[in-house]
Amino acid sequence: MRTFIAAPLPPDVRDTLAHVQRDLAAFHAEVRWTAPASIHLTLKFLGEVEPLLVTEIAQDLRAGVAGFGRLRLQIRGLGGFPSLRSPRVLWCGLEGEVDRLASLHRTVEEIAGRHGFAREDRAFQPHLTLGRVNGRGNLRALTEHMGSTPAFEHPFEVAALHVYRSRLRPTGAVYDVVEELPLAPP
């Protein structure tokens, strides 16, 4: 099963991101926008994994993140990878307890590594993917707008990680929660 580990977002954050996407979509750039219900904070993409191994990884993750505590983050600002001048991915940035988030990411990487998954080569850059660029049409106007948009903030807490199964459909990916991993006791 195609699997990844991510933090879900509260509904009010997804609503804010949907509003941002509607504003950006008005530029009619060639962007495939991520469905707001599908936006999450990815910590590790595992790829195709046997169900038994997913269960083992989830057990180790549950023990590894228990007691970590909730993370206080906030969405803030817009950008693109590799840059806003020539983006392939459009994103919303994150601030707040990003050092603790990076520590959580290292824990997830370490546990995944024990199960044979390679570490990510790129530095961890926490973000929320808003869309993927499909072409250059109207892109410059969109990215100029993004670069000049005043910063906005929306605080939220991350209380758990989820192990997701991703099923690819012609209309986009569908994500199912396989395991929920609380970061703190209820």
N, C-alpha and C positions, 0 to 999 in steps of 0.2 A: 504494500500500500504506500502511496506517495504521502510523505509525512514531513511535518515541520513543527517547531516549538515556538510559541509566540505568547505575548500578553494580549488578552482581549481588551477592548476599549469600552468604557461606559457609553450608554446610548446618547447622553448629552454631548459627548465629544464627537461621536459619529455624526450627530446632527449638525454640529459646528463645521465639521469637515465637508459635509454635504452642501452646506451653504457656500463654503469657499469654492468647492468644485463648480457649483452653478454659476458663480461669478466668473470663474476662469473659462468655463465652457462657452460663455457668451462671445468669446473671441473666435469661435469656430475653427480652432487649430486642429490639426490632425493628431488627436490624442485619444487613446482608449482609456477612459476614466474608470478607476476602480470603484466598484459598487460600495457605497458607504458601509453597508453591513459587513463587507468583507475586509475592511481596513483593520489591521492589527499591527502590533509591534513585534516584528519577527526577531527572534534571537538565534535560531539555527534552522536551516533547511537541511533535512536528512535525505530526501529523495525517496526512492523505492526501498521499502524496508519490510521484511517479513513480520507478520503480526506478532509472533512470539517475541521477537527482538524489540518491537515497540513496547510491549508489556514490560520487558526487562529494563529498558531505558527509562520508562515512566516510573518504575519502582525506585530506581537509583536517583532519578531527578527529585521524586517526592522526598526522599531522605536528604538529598543535597540542598534543597531550597527551604525545607521546613525551618521555621524560626528566622528566616531571612528578614521578614518584616515587610510591610507595605511600602511601596515606593511613591513618593510625591513628585509628580512630573507636571509639566504644562506644555501644551502645543504652542509654538511661537515661530512665526516667520515661514517663508516659502523659499524653495530652492530647487536645484536640479542636479542630477548626476550624469556625467562627470562634472558638469558645470552648468550654470544657467545660460551661458552663451551657446552651448551646444548640447542640450540635454537629451538623454534617452529616457530618463525617469524624472517625474516631477514629484516633489515631496513637501511635507510640512515638517518643520524642525521640532525638536524637543529640548526643553530646559528643565531645571530643577535638580533632582538627585541623580544626575547623569553619571556621577562617579560610582554611586551604588549600583546603578543600572549596568555600568561597565563591569563591575564586580560580579553581578548576577550573570552577565553574558559569559564571563570567564568560567564561572562554575558550570554553566550549561555546556560550554565547549569542552571542558575537562571531562565531564561525565560522558558526553558523546564520544570523545576520544578514546575512553576506556572500552567503548563498544566498537571501535574500529573506524570511526568517522574522522576524516581529515579536518584539521583546523582551517578556518577561513584565512585566506592569504591577506585579504584587505583588512585594514583597521576597522573596528566596529564604529559605525556612524549611525547612532540612533535616529530614526526618522519614520514617518508614516507615508507610505506611497499613495499619492493621489491619482497618478496616471502614468501611462507609458506612451512615449512619442512614437507615432506611426509614420509621420512624414513632416515636411518642412512648411506646408501651407499654413499661413497665418501664425506661425510659431514665433516669429520675432516680436510681433505686437503683444502676444501673450507673455513672453518672457520679460519684455520691457515692463509690462504692467506688474508682473510678479516682483520684479526687482525694485519697483517704486511703491509697492503696496506697504502702507504703514504696518508695523508689527502689531500683531494681535496675540492675545494670550487666553488660554482656557486651561485652568488647573484640573487635575484629576489624580486618582490614586490607582496604582496597579496592586491588586490584592492576590492575584494568582497567575500562574502560567497555564497554558493549555497545550496539550499535544494534539495537533490537528491532522486529520486525513484530508487530502486535497483530491477532489475528483474533477477532472477536466471535462467540460461540456462545451458545445459550440457557442453557448451564450456566455461562457466564462467559467471560472473555477467555482466549485461548491466546497465549502469547508465544513467538516463535521468534527466536533470535539470527541476525541478518543479518551483522553484523561484530563482531569482538572487537578492542578498541583498548587494548593494554597501556599502562600508565602508566609503566613502567620496563622496561629490557631484562631478559630472563629470566635 
